[in-house]
Amino acid sequence: IVSLQSADAAALKTSVIAALSSNQVHALTTENIAGLKSAQFAAMTSDQLVGLSTDQIVAMGSAQFSGWNSSQFNALSTNNIAAIETRDIVGLKTNIIATLSSDQFKALSTDQVQALSSGQIAAISTDSLMALSTNQIVAIGTNQAAALTTVQASSLTTNQLKALETVDLVMLKTSAIAALTSDQVKVLSTDQIVALSTAQAGALTSTQLQALSTDQLASIETRDLRALRTSAIASLTSTQVSKLTTSQIASLTTAQVCALTTDQIPGLTTDQVAALPSALGTPLVLDLNGNGIQTVGLGAGVNFDLLANGNKTNVGWIGGGDGLLVLDRNGDGQINDGSELFGAGTTLANGQKAKTGYEALAELDTNGDGVIDAKDAQFGNLRVWVDGNSDGISQADELKSLADLSITKLNLNAKQDVSLNNGNIVGITSTFETADGATHTAADVWFQMGSTAATSLSNSVSGLSSAMSSFDAATTASTSAKLEVPGAVGSAAANLATAIGSYENQLTATSHQAASDESLRLKALQGGAQHGFLAAK
């Protein structure tokens, strides 16, 4: 056998080749091996091939390997597999690749792995894929990563997934991303998460998102966060939501904001609340009828320039019977816009807009005793606007003096006491007193504003953010002119998401019914049931 010339070896019939012993095959020179035809190799049995040396394997060409069947390849040792040249590896049929053992795949060099075609990669069994070392995984190229099937992706070990380079991860099919297990998702680095495409991020399931750490979640790019399904947003834990950056919060779509649950909202920080992409504006409201502060949603169709920026917009509004505290600052007998309310549209003495209605009202406390009463110069000019027909336009008979309603004192000792009402946020509350000594509820109410509001998000919600920020640290009660607002932002915002999502509340006829001066006075004194806006003339 050793003395055979290359031409002689190449002339051997396939039947002769098939009859050679393994030792005889092993004795063939590399020149003889290189000269054999593919049909001759195809005639060899598995037992014969076991005897091949690595040098003989190296001597073979792609055409010779093309004639091999699965059984023949399975007979090769790991050393022989490692000896196959990269140019020969790429020529292996996918059905051959699919039958290679895990040990044979483990024996492949990184160069051999890199040489595999996309089709060959897709043919690798999950057992063989799981056997690859992290170095072999690193060797996988972008086109190869793109070829991984859903089943293959979900079979990767956590170490393998961690080793996958970002340029390769971004090439995974969205179906492959969606197929990743919770354990796999947990090990993704923040760099890998940043590398995800928008389509891949959109493919993430609720279960996968719940598996992410807060650091991982915070690393999701804003454009990718917007791609998340609302069901996925709703599945986040309150802790996860609390770790979203303000940029992420601001990037949420309207549908995503509406998907936030009441369990998630308490975890929001004040900065996050300020970043929510939903316009809000605040005035002070008085509960004149004793049934609590009642409001109507955007669906009621009230239009008013709440922020005093020259643009009327669809706004949430007070319900029939409640009143807005107002001050006719220009003396024209009308309440023209939010600058004559007490809230986000009020311009303070320092030229800045008020952050809350109570901050605006506190400027009228000239003697600094923590209440607005007859001892303060503007007390007699304050009015309560009872917009009985809910049209957002003040009529003369809708502006009630404090004396008309027997109101003797407005307390500034506001506290955080959030509730939701028809899509509006009753955020900060205090009390007012009537001549009979009874106390009644007043509140800084954050009305929703329609999308036509000509104001930036930061302007429209900065007041709410600041107000809630002041609740973060407990304060002691004070009767000074300085507004003290104790509490905690978490409970204050407990149902904010529900409020933002509530847009469709219908008014009853009674909620629009105008209240007479006499009935308002009696209800205020008796703790009954009417409301109005406080104003000054």
C-alpha positions, -999 to 999 in steps of 0.1 A, spaced: 0 0 0 28 24 9 45 18 -24 14 27 -44 19 57 -67 -8 84 -67 -19 74 -101 -22 38 -91 -42 47 -60 -65 68 -80 -71 39 -104 -83 15 -77 -119 4 -82 -144 14 -55 -148 -23 -47 -111 -26 -40 -112 5 -18 -141 -9 2 -121 -41 8 -91 -23 23 -85 -28 60 -83 2 83 -46 -3 86 -42 -3 49 -62 29 46 -41 44 73 -9 34 53 -20 54 23 4 84 18 -10 119 18 -2 121 -19 -23 89 -24 -51 104 -3 -50 136 -22 -54 117 -55 -84 96 -45 -117 104 -62 -148 114 -42 -165 81 -53 -136 61 -38 -140 79 -5 -177 74 -6 -170 36 -9 -150 36 24 -167 23 55 -168 39 89 -144 14 102 -119 22 75 -121 60 82 -114 56 119 -78 49 109 -72 81 90 -45 104 104 -48 141 108 -23 145 80 -45 124 57 -75 146 66 -55 177 58 -45 162 24 -82 158 14 -100 184 -7 -135 198 -6 -146 176 -36 -135 145 -17 -154 154 14 -185 161 -7 -190 124 -13 -191 114 24 -222 104 43 -232 111 78 -220 77 92 -186 83 77 -182 117 94 -195 104 126 -166 79 126 -140 107 126 -122 114 158 -123 149 173 -87 153 162 -97 145 126 -126 170 128 -102 197 140 -79 189 111 -104 196 84 -94 228 66 -117 258 67 -121 257 29 -133 221 32 -156 228 62 -177 252 42 -183 225 16 -199 201 41 -236 194 34 -261 207 60 -273 171 66 -237 162 76 -235 192 99 -268 182 115 -254 148 125 -221 158 139 -218 150 176 -214 175 204 -178 164 210 -170 169 173 -184 204 174 -164 212 205 -133 202 186 -138 228 159 -114 257 160 -127 293 160 -115 296 124 -135 265 115 -166 280 132 -162 313 114 -160 294 81 -194 277 85 -221 291 62 -254 305 74 -271 273 62 -247 251 81 -252 272 113 -289 268 110 -284 230 107 -265 226 139 -285 206 165 -293 223 198 -272 197 217 -242 205 195 -248 242 197 -249 241 235 -215 223 235 -197 252 219 -173 271 241 -177 308 247 -146 314 224 -164 295 196 -195 316 203 -175 348 200 -162 336 167 -197 335 152 -202 363 127 -232 385 121 -245 365 91 -242 334 112 -260 349 141 -288 360 118 -291 324 107 -298 310 142 -333 296 145 -357 304 173 -351 269 188 -313 274 186 -314 308 202 -335 295 232 -311 266 236 -280 288 241 -265 285 276 -264 317 297 -226 318 293 -229 315 256 -255 343 254 -233 365 276 -204 358 252 -224 368 221 -210 400 208 -234 430 204 -229 431 167 -241 395 165 -269 399 191 -285 426 170 -287 402 141 -309 377 159 -344 374 144 -372 390 164 -387 355 168 -354 344 183 -354 373 207 -389 365 218 -379 329 224 -352 337 249 -359 323 283 -361 344 315 -328 330 326 -312 340 293 -326 375 295 -313 379 330 -277 376 319 -278 401 291 -254 429 297 -265 465 296 -243 469 264 -262 440 248 -296 455 258 -285 489 243 -275 471 211 -310 456 206 -328 470 176 -362 486 180 -378 456 164 -361 433 188 -371 454 218 -407 453 205 -405 415 204 -397 412 242 -425 395 261 -440 404 294 -422 375 310 -389 386 296 -393 422 308 -402 410 343 -369 391 344 -348 422 337 -330 438 365 -336 475 371 -301 483 356 -310 463 325 -343 480 322 -328 515 326 -304 507 298 -332 503 272 -329 531 247 -359 555 245 -367 546 209 -367 509 219 -389 515 250 -415 531 228 -417 498 209 -426 478 239 -461 464 239 -486 479 264 -490 445 279 -453 444 285 -453 478 301 -482 468 324 -463 437 335 -433 456 350 -430 457 387 -433 489 406 -396 486 415 -387 483 378 -409 513 369 -392 534 396 -358 529 380 -368 541 345 -350 572 336 -369 605 331 -359 603 295 -375 569 293 -406 580 311 -409 610 287 -406 588 257 -436 566 266 -464 566 242 -499 577 253 -510 541 251 -481 530 273 -488 557 299 -524 545 300 -512 510 304 -494 518 337 -512 503 366 -521 516 400 -495 492 415 -468 507 394 -475 544 399 -466 546 436 -430 537 427 -426 567 405 -403 595 417 -414 631 415 -390 636 386 -406 607 368 -440 622 374 -429 654 359 -416 636 328 -449 618 321 -460 628 286 -494 641 297 -503 678 300 -518 688 333 -528 722 348 -539 732 382 -563 756 399 -577 756 435 -612 742 438 -636 745 468 -661 717 477 -692 737 483 -717 709 486 -698 685 509 -697 655 485 -660 658 478 -642 675 449 -660 665 418 -647 670 382 -655 662 346 -632 647 321 -620 659 287 -651 644 272 -673 671 287 -659 695 261 -649 724 283 -624 748 267 -603 772 288 -569 789 287 -558 772 320 -521 780 317 -527 817 306 -506 813 275 -531 827 251 -544 793 239 -577 778 249 -577 740 250 -599 712 260 -595 707 297 -609 687 326 -632 709 347 -651 712 380 -683 693 383 -716 712 388 -718 728 423 -681 729 430 -662 762 427 -629 777 415 -612 802 437 -605 832 415 -593 868 416 -604 892 389 -569 908 386 -577 931 357 -610 942 371 -630 935 339 -657 915 357 -646 882 340 -623 854 346 -603 855 314 -578 827 319 -557 808 344 -539 839 355 -570 848 374 -573 814 390 -549 801 417 -526 775 401 -503 768 372 -514 799 353 -508 823 381 -478 846 378 -461 851 412 -445 884 424 -411 871 413 -423 867 378 -424 829 379 -454 807 374 -468 792 405 -460 755 410 -492 749 429 -524 767 437 -514 770 473 -482 786 464 -502 812 444 -527 817 472 -500 821 499 -489 854 483 -521 869 496 -513 860 532 -500 895 540 -498 890 578 -481 856 575 -505 837 598 -510 807 575 -546 816 566 -564 839 541 -591 858 560 -605 893 566 -571 903 580 -556 900 545 -560 929 521 -573 909 491 -597 887 510 -627 908 501 -618 907 464 -617 869 462 -645 852 443 -658 817 438 -666 808 403 -694 783 401 -695 774 365 -730 760 366 -733 754 329 -698 741 326 -690 762 295 -656 776 308 -670 811 305 -676 832 336 -710 849 338 -716 876 363 -741 855 383 -715 827 385 -690 848 405 -698 845 442 -682 866 469 -669 848 499 -695 866 520 -722 852 497 -711 817 506 -704 826 543 -667 816 538 -646 832 566 -612 815 562 -591 797 537 -564 776 553 -529 772 537 -519 741 556 -522 719 526 -513 682 526 -509 655 500 -541 635 497 -543 623 462 -575 609 446 -586 604 410 -617 618 395 -627 614 359 -592 616 346 -582 645 368 -559 644 399 -571 658 432 -536 662 445 -531 686 474 -559 693 499 -566 718 527 -598 732 542 -618 764 543 -642 775 570 -677 790 571 -694 813 595 -709 785 614 -674 771 623 -677 741 599 -647 731 578 -649 721 542 -625 707 516 -604 727 493 -579 711 468 -553 718 442 -568 699 413 -546 689 383 -569 690 353 -560 670 322 -555 692 291 -560 682 255 -532 679 230 -539 713 215 -524 730 246 -497 754 234 -473 745 262 -444 723 267 -446 692 288 -421 706 313 -442 737 318 -475 719 321 -463 694 347 -436 712 365 -460 724 392 -472 689 400 -436 677 401 -426 705 425 -456 700 446 -450 663 450 -413 669 455 -422 689 486 -441 659 499 -409 638 500 -398 650 534 -421 652 563 -427 687 577 -444 699 608 -476 720 608 -470 757 606 -492 787 608 -467 809 590 -472 823 556 -448 797 542 -467 767 527 -458 734 543 -470 703 525 -462 670 543 -467 636 530 -452 611 506 -452 612 468 -459 574 465 -493 574 480 -500 608 464 -496 593 430 -512 559 438 -537 559 409 -521 584 386 -520 560 357 -557 553 360 -563 591 361 -543 596 329 -561 568 312 -596 579 321 -610 601 294 -646 591 289 -669 601 317 -704 614 310 -720 642 329 -754 639 344 -779 667 341 -776 675 378 -738 678 375 -744 708 352 -771 724 371 -763 759 382 -767 765 419 -784 795 433 -767 819 457 -790 809 485 -785 771 480 -747 775 478 -747 795 510 -769 770 528 -749 740 515 -716 756 526 -730 762 560 -746 729 564 -719 707 549 -743 699 521 -734 695 484 -723 724 461 -689 735 447 -673 767 432 -640 783 420 -625 809 443 -618 843 426 -613 879 435 -627 910 419 
